[in-house]
Amino acid sequence: MKPLTAGPVPAAARSTPGTPSARWALAGLSLSMLLSSLGTSIANVGLPALARAFTASFQDIQWIVLAYLLAVTTLIVSVGRLGDLIGRRRLLLAGLALFTAASVLCGLAPALWLLVAARAAQGVGAAVMMALTMAFVGEIVPKERTGSAMGLLGTTSAIGTALGPSLGGLLIWGFGWRAVFLVTAPLGAVALLLAYRHLPADRLRPGADRARFDRAGTLLLALTLAAYALAMTIGRGSFGPLNLALLLAAAAGVGAFVRTEARAASPLIRLVALRDPALGASLATSALVSTVMMATLVVGPFYLARALGLGQAVVGLALSVGPLVAALTGVPAGRVVDRFGASRMTVAGLTGTAAGSLLLAVLPPTLGVAGYLVPIGLATAGYAVFQTANNTAVMADVQPDRRGVVSGMLNLSRNLGLITGASVMGAVFAFASDTRDVTAAAPDAVATGMRVTFAVAAALIVVALALTAGSRALARRTADPRPS
């Protein structure tokens, strides 16, 4: 494929992966990924302090988290496509600047409504950062090292997720809730400087193609995803008429979006691409695996505290093991993917996640905390391998002018899985525990809920394995049809 250039290519774009410029560019992308993950996890620990500071109810204070989550979820595909059209470097710099400025505004906000608005703006910046970091990998590393780069990005994402609660708690204890948001501002400035100095310049087609942005499809997709995310998150775990109405609205939105995209001259998402068995299976398995991994965050605290009787400090340490394993596994997983291939390691990662989930479903509480941590470590390591391999398989061969939107779709599938997991797996746990208030459930009931939840999780991973095997079989038949 010929390069899509609109003039001389600057020196930054000509740098090879082994040069210092390329290494600093990858560092900037990694920091961007860390910040977007940190923004998701660091605010949760501050909700009690924020409720006291603003004298607000939980229903009001939860919008500090929801505003960020909704902005990321609803815009991540659209900003990826916009980066393909107007230039990924330009848009990433704007996203980093917005994230940094919004972090300062969050930390200085004098009223709750302003803090929620600033968190929404921070989420818009994070959506740009999440969507475009993976899209840049194809421009700064060779194809044979894509896995290593994806592993590094996965590692920094896991570090951001793991660091959020502990760092947020420490900052609140030492400096107050405002420090939770202000701490990301200087890091955002560093990421912005690295991106400005070292990312390759945008190489675009002439202006006619740049203007063709699917506004109708973008609006429909944003409204549909917002309806679904709200249906899965509002109500503190209960599912009432409002949740049902939002879910029905999301279903109607999907239909309207498909019809709009089928007629669009330059669609946001090419529906024909979703018929590709490999891409469709990758997106579906990503959502399924993320659903399962969210179960560890939903169920884990209750199991450790209620069934095993651990103190709050020990529970916090135990819950940090999963993200720590993911952080330590990411880079080695990338190297393994480069050596043995993304296809083979996707299956290996899914197998590890399934094995860990199955162990959590069958091991008795009498094994104590070790009976929880070993399976969690296995499942999380499998997840890290799967995510690196899956992202590599999808992004390695995507056309340069579609990298942004495909990266956005991958991140969206993961986010939708996390949102769904928080609601659905939490409901499975509550139902299996046979109690209305899980916080007051008997240890045996919580242990039963744990086993049932992870039996369901293991079944979901088996479905993901079947989807992966089926897509490969279909791809082989399509590529090499046999005469009848």
VEXTI-195875 format. One record per residue (C-alpha): residue in one letter; y, z, x. Coordinates in steps of 0.5 Angstrom, whole numbers. Layout:
<nodes>
(node "A" (Y Z X))
...
</nodes>
This chain:
<nodes>
(node "M" (0 0 0))
(node "K" (7 -2 3))
(node "P" (12 4 4))
(node "L" (17 4 -2))
(node "T" (23 4 2))
(node "A" (30 3 0))
(node "G" (33 2 7))
(node "P" (32 5 14))
(node "V" (28 11 15))
(node "P" (31 17 18))
(node "A" (28 21 24))
(node "A" (25 27 19))
(node "A" (21 22 15))
(node "R" (18 18 22))
(node "S" (16 25 25))
(node "T" (8 25 25))
(node "P" (4 31 23))
(node "G" (3 34 30))
(node "T" (11 35 31))
(node "P" (15 41 31))
(node "S" (19 38 25))
(node "A" (12 37 21))
(node "R" (10 44 22))
(node "W" (17 47 20))
(node "A" (17 42 14))
(node "L" (10 45 12))
(node "A" (12 52 13))
(node "G" (18 51 8))
(node "L" (13 49 3))
(node "S" (9 55 4))
(node "L" (15 59 3))
(node "S" (17 56 -3))
(node "M" (10 57 -6))
(node "L" (10 64 -4))
(node "L" (17 65 -7))
(node "S" (14 62 -14))
(node "S" (8 66 -14))
(node "L" (12 72 -12))
(node "G" (17 71 -18))
(node "T" (11 71 -23))
(node "S" (8 78 -20))
(node "I" (14 82 -18))
(node "A" (18 83 -24))
(node "N" (12 86 -28))
(node "V" (12 93 -24))
(node "G" (19 94 -26))
(node "L" (18 93 -33))
(node "P" (18 101 -34))
(node "A" (24 102 -30))
(node "L" (28 96 -33))
(node "A" (26 99 -40))
(node "R" (30 105 -38))
(node "A" (36 102 -35))
(node "F" (37 98 -41))
(node "T" (35 103 -46))
(node "A" (30 97 -49))
(node "S" (24 97 -53))
(node "F" (18 93 -50))
(node "Q" (19 87 -55))
(node "D" (25 86 -52))
(node "I" (24 88 -44))
(node "Q" (18 83 -44))
(node "W" (22 77 -44))
(node "I" (24 78 -37))
(node "V" (17 76 -36))
(node "L" (16 71 -41))
(node "A" (23 67 -40))
(node "Y" (20 66 -33))
(node "L" (13 64 -35))
(node "L" (16 60 -41))
(node "A" (20 56 -36))
(node "V" (15 54 -31))
(node "T" (10 53 -36))
(node "T" (14 48 -40))
(node "L" (17 44 -35))
(node "I" (12 44 -29))
(node "V" (10 37 -31))
(node "S" (17 34 -33))
(node "V" (20 36 -26))
(node "G" (14 33 -22))
(node "R" (15 26 -26))
(node "L" (23 27 -25))
(node "G" (22 28 -17))
(node "D" (18 22 -17))
(node "L" (23 18 -20))
(node "I" (30 21 -17))
(node "G" (27 23 -10))
(node "R" (22 29 -9))
(node "R" (26 32 -3))
(node "R" (33 32 -7))
(node "L" (30 35 -13))
(node "L" (26 41 -9))
(node "L" (33 42 -5))
(node "A" (36 43 -12))
(node "G" (30 47 -15))
(node "L" (30 52 -8))
(node "A" (38 53 -9))
(node "L" (37 54 -17))
(node "F" (32 59 -15))
(node "T" (36 63 -10))
(node "A" (42 63 -14))
(node "A" (38 66 -20))
(node "S" (35 71 -16))
(node "V" (42 74 -14))
(node "L" (44 73 -21))
(node "C" (38 77 -24))
(node "G" (40 83 -19))
(node "L" (47 83 -21))
(node "A" (46 82 -28))
(node "P" (50 88 -32))
(node "A" (46 86 -39))
(node "L" (39 85 -41))
(node "W" (41 78 -44))
(node "L" (44 76 -38))
(node "L" (38 78 -34))
(node "V" (33 74 -39))
(node "A" (37 68 -38))
(node "A" (37 69 -30))
(node "R" (30 69 -30))
(node "A" (29 63 -34))
(node "A" (34 59 -29))
(node "Q" (29 62 -24))
(node "G" (23 60 -27))
(node "V" (26 53 -28))
(node "G" (27 53 -20))
(node "A" (20 56 -19))
(node "A" (17 50 -23))
(node "V" (20 45 -19))
(node "M" (18 49 -13))
(node "M" (11 49 -15))
(node "A" (10 42 -18))
(node "L" (13 39 -11))
(node "T" (10 43 -6))
(node "M" (3 40 -6))
(node "A" (6 33 -8))
(node "F" (10 33 -1))
(node "V" (3 34 3))
(node "G" (1 27 3))
(node "E" (8 25 6))
(node "I" (7 30 12))
(node "V" (0 31 14))
(node "P" (-6 26 15))
(node "K" (-11 25 9))
(node "E" (-16 28 14))
(node "R" (-12 34 14))
(node "T" (-10 35 7))
(node "G" (-15 40 6))
(node "S" (-12 45 11))
(node "A" (-5 44 8))
(node "M" (-8 45 1))
(node "G" (-11 52 4))
(node "L" (-5 54 7))
(node "L" (-1 53 0))
(node "G" (-7 57 -3))
(node "T" (-6 62 2))
(node "T" (1 63 1))
(node "S" (1 63 -7))
(node "A" (-5 68 -6))
(node "I" (0 73 -2))
(node "G" (5 72 -6))
(node "T" (1 74 -12))
(node "A" (-2 80 -8))
(node "L" (5 82 -5))
(node "G" (8 83 -12))
(node "P" (6 89 -15))
(node "S" (6 93 -8))
(node "L" (13 90 -6))
(node "G" (16 91 -13))
(node "G" (14 98 -13))
(node "L" (16 100 -6))
(node "L" (23 97 -7))
(node "I" (24 100 -14))
(node "W" (22 107 -11))
(node "G" (27 106 -5))
(node "F" (33 102 -8))
(node "G" (32 101 -15))
(node "W" (30 95 -20))
(node "R" (36 91 -17))
(node "A" (32 90 -11))
(node "V" (26 87 -14))
(node "F" (30 81 -15))
(node "L" (35 81 -10))
(node "V" (29 81 -4))
(node "T" (27 74 -6))
(node "A" (35 71 -5))
(node "P" (34 71 3))
(node "L" (27 68 3))
(node "G" (30 63 -2))
(node "A" (35 61 3))
(node "V" (31 61 9))
(node "A" (26 56 5))
(node "L" (32 52 3))
(node "L" (34 51 10))
(node "L" (27 49 13))
(node "A" (27 44 7))
(node "Y" (33 41 8))
(node "R" (32 41 16))
(node "H" (25 38 16))
(node "L" (23 35 10))
(node "P" (22 27 10))
(node "A" (28 23 7))
(node "D" (26 20 0))
(node "R" (24 13 0))
(node "L" (25 10 -7))
(node "R" (25 4 -11))
(node "P" (31 0 -13))
(node "G" (35 4 -18))
(node "A" (32 0 -24))
(node "D" (26 5 -24))
(node "R" (29 11 -23))
(node "A" (33 11 -30))
(node "R" (26 11 -34))
(node "F" (25 18 -35))
(node "D" (21 19 -41))
(node "R" (26 24 -45))
(node "A" (22 24 -52))
(node "G" (16 25 -48))
(node "T" (19 31 -44))
(node "L" (22 34 -50))
(node "L" (15 34 -54))
(node "L" (11 37 -48))
(node "A" (16 42 -47))
(node "L" (16 44 -54))
(node "T" (8 44 -55))
(node "L" (7 48 -49))
(node "A" (12 53 -51))
(node "A" (9 54 -57))
(node "Y" (2 55 -54))
(node "A" (5 60 -49))
(node "L" (8 64 -54))
(node "A" (2 64 -59))
(node "M" (-2 67 -53))
(node "T" (3 72 -50))
(node "I" (7 75 -56))
(node "G" (4 81 -60))
(node "R" (2 85 -54))
(node "G" (-6 83 -55))
(node "S" (-6 82 -63))
(node "F" (-6 75 -66))
(node "G" (-2 75 -73))
(node "P" (1 70 -77))
(node "L" (6 68 -72))
(node "N" (1 67 -67))
(node "L" (-3 62 -72))
(node "A" (3 59 -74))
(node "L" (5 57 -66))
(node "L" (-2 55 -65))
(node "L" (-2 50 -71))
(node "A" (5 48 -68))
(node "A" (2 47 -61))
(node "A" (-3 43 -64))
(node "A" (1 38 -68))
(node "G" (6 37 -62))
(node "V" (0 35 -58))
(node "G" (-2 29 -63))
(node "A" (6 27 -63))
(node "F" (6 27 -56))
(node "V" (0 23 -55))
(node "R" (3 18 -60))
(node "T" (10 18 -57))
(node "E" (6 17 -50))
(node "A" (2 11 -52))
(node "R" (9 7 -55))
(node "A" (13 9 -49))
(node "A" (15 4 -44))
(node "S" (15 9 -38))
(node "P" (11 15 -40))
(node "L" (11 22 -37))
(node "I" (4 22 -37))
(node "R" (0 16 -37))
(node "L" (-6 17 -42))
(node "V" (-10 12 -39))
(node "A" (-10 16 -33))
(node "L" (-13 22 -37))
(node "R" (-19 17 -38))
(node "D" (-21 18 -31))
(node "P" (-27 22 -31))
(node "A" (-25 25 -24))
(node "L" (-18 27 -26))
(node "G" (-20 30 -33))
(node "A" (-26 34 -30))
(node "S" (-21 37 -25))
(node "L" (-16 39 -30))
(node "A" (-21 42 -34))
(node "T" (-25 46 -29))
(node "S" (-18 48 -26))
(node "A" (-16 51 -33))
(node "L" (-23 54 -34))
(node "V" (-24 57 -27))
(node "S" (-16 60 -28))
(node "T" (-18 63 -35))
(node "V" (-24 67 -31))
(node "M" (-20 69 -26))
(node "M" (-15 72 -30))
(node "A" (-21 76 -33))
(node "T" (-21 80 -27))
(node "L" (-14 82 -28))
(node "V" (-14 84 -35))
(node "V" (-21 88 -35))
(node "G" (-21 90 -28))
(node "P" (-16 96 -29))
(node "F" (-19 99 -35))
(node "Y" (-26 98 -32))
(node "L" (-24 102 -26))
(node "A" (-20 107 -29))
(node "R" (-24 109 -35))
(node "A" (-31 107 -33))
(node "L" (-31 109 -26))
(node "G" (-26 114 -27))
(node "L" (-22 112 -21))
(node "G" (-15 115 -20))
(node "Q" (-9 110 -21))
(node "A" (-8 110 -13))
(node "V" (-15 108 -12))
(node "V" (-15 103 -18))
(node "G" (-9 99 -15))
(node "L" (-12 99 -8))
(node "A" (-18 96 -11))
(node "L" (-14 91 -15))
(node "S" (-11 88 -9))
(node "V" (-18 86 -6))
(node "G" (-19 80 -10))
(node "P" (-12 77 -8))
(node "L" (-13 79 -1))
(node "V" (-20 76 -1))
(node "A" (-16 69 -3))
(node "A" (-11 70 2))
(node "L" (-16 71 8))
(node "T" (-20 65 5))
(node "G" (-15 60 4))
(node "V" (-14 57 11))
(node "P" (-21 57 13))
(node "A" (-23 54 6))
(node "G" (-18 48 7))
(node "R" (-22 47 14))
(node "V" (-29 47 11))
(node "V" (-26 42 6))
(node "D" (-24 37 11))
(node "R" (-30 38 15))
(node "F" (-35 37 9))
(node "G" (-31 34 4))
(node "A" (-28 36 -3))
(node "S" (-33 34 -7))
(node "R" (-39 38 -4))
(node "M" (-34 44 -3))
(node "T" (-32 44 -11))
(node "V" (-39 45 -13))
(node "A" (-40 51 -8))
(node "G" (-33 54 -10))
(node "L" (-36 54 -17))
(node "T" (-42 57 -15))
(node "G" (-39 62 -12))
(node "T" (-35 64 -18))
(node "A" (-41 64 -22))
(node "A" (-45 68 -18))
(node "G" (-39 73 -18))
(node "S" (-38 73 -25))
(node "L" (-46 74 -26))
(node "L" (-46 80 -22))
(node "L" (-41 83 -25))
(node "A" (-44 82 -32))
(node "V" (-51 85 -30))
(node "L" (-49 90 -24))
(node "P" (-49 98 -27))
(node "P" (-43 102 -27))
(node "T" (-48 107 -23))
(node "L" (-47 103 -16))
(node "G" (-39 105 -17))
(node "V" (-33 102 -14))
(node "A" (-38 97 -9))
(node "G" (-41 94 -15))
(node "Y" (-35 92 -17))
(node "L" (-31 90 -11))
(node "V" (-37 86 -8))
(node "P" (-38 81 -14))
(node "I" (-30 81 -14))
(node "G" (-30 79 -7))
(node "L" (-35 73 -8))
(node "A" (-32 71 -14))
(node "T" (-25 70 -11))
(node "A" (-27 67 -5))
(node "G" (-31 62 -9))
(node "Y" (-24 61 -13))
(node "A" (-20 60 -7))
(node "V" (-25 55 -4))
(node "F" (-26 51 -11))
(node "Q" (-18 51 -12))
(node "T" (-17 48 -5))
(node "A" (-23 43 -6))
(node "N" (-20 41 -13))
(node "N" (-13 40 -11))
(node "T" (-15 36 -5))
(node "A" (-20 31 -9))
(node "V" (-14 30 -14))
(node "M" (-8 29 -9))
(node "A" (-11 26 -3))
(node "D" (-12 19 -7))
(node "V" (-6 19 -12))
(node "Q" (-1 14 -11))
(node "P" (5 16 -8))
(node "D" (10 15 -14))
(node "R" (6 19 -18))
(node "R" (5 25 -14))
(node "G" (10 29 -17))
(node "V" (7 29 -24))
(node "V" (0 29 -22))
(node "S" (2 36 -18))
(node "G" (5 38 -24))
(node "M" (-1 37 -28))
(node "L" (-5 41 -23))
(node "N" (-1 47 -23))
(node "L" (0 46 -31))
(node "S" (-8 47 -32))
(node "R" (-8 53 -28))
(node "N" (-2 56 -31))
(node "L" (-5 55 -38))
(node "G" (-12 58 -36))
(node "L" (-8 64 -34))
(node "I" (-4 64 -40))
(node "T" (-11 63 -44))
(node "G" (-15 68 -40))
(node "A" (-10 74 -41))
(node "S" (-11 73 -49))
(node "V" (-18 70 -50))
(node "M" (-21 74 -45))
(node "G" (-17 80 -47))
(node "A" (-20 79 -54))
(node "V" (-27 79 -52))
(node "F" (-26 85 -48))
(node "A" (-23 89 -54))
(node "F" (-28 86 -58))
(node "A" (-34 88 -54))
(node "S" (-32 95 -53))
(node "D" (-32 96 -60))
(node "T" (-25 100 -60))
(node "R" (-18 98 -63))
(node "D" (-15 102 -57))
(node "V" (-18 100 -50))
(node "T" (-14 105 -46))
(node "A" (-18 111 -50))
(node "A" (-25 108 -50))
(node "A" (-31 112 -48))
(node "P" (-33 110 -41))
(node "D" (-40 107 -44))
(node "A" (-36 102 -48))
(node "V" (-31 100 -43))
(node "A" (-37 98 -39))
(node "T" (-41 94 -44))
(node "G" (-34 90 -45))
(node "M" (-34 89 -38))
(node "R" (-41 86 -38))
(node "V" (-40 82 -44))
(node "T" (-33 79 -42))
(node "F" (-36 77 -35))
(node "A" (-42 74 -38))
(node "V" (-38 70 -42))
(node "A" (-34 68 -36))
(node "A" (-40 66 -32))
(node "A" (-42 61 -38))
(node "L" (-35 58 -37))
(node "I" (-36 57 -30))
(node "V" (-43 54 -32))
(node "V" (-39 49 -37))
(node "A" (-34 47 -31))
(node "L" (-40 46 -26))
(node "A" (-43 41 -32))
(node "L" (-36 38 -33))
(node "T" (-36 36 -25))
(node "A" (-43 34 -25))
(node "G" (-42 29 -31))
(node "S" (-36 26 -29))
(node "R" (-39 24 -22))
(node "A" (-45 21 -25))
(node "L" (-40 17 -30))
(node "A" (-36 15 -24))
(node "R" (-42 13 -20))
(node "R" (-44 9 -26))
(node "T" (-37 6 -27))
(node "A" (-37 4 -20))
(node "D" (-44 1 -19))
(node "P" (-46 -1 -26))
(node "R" (-54 -3 -26))
(node "P" (-56 -10 -30))
(node "S" (-59 -8 -37))
</nodes>
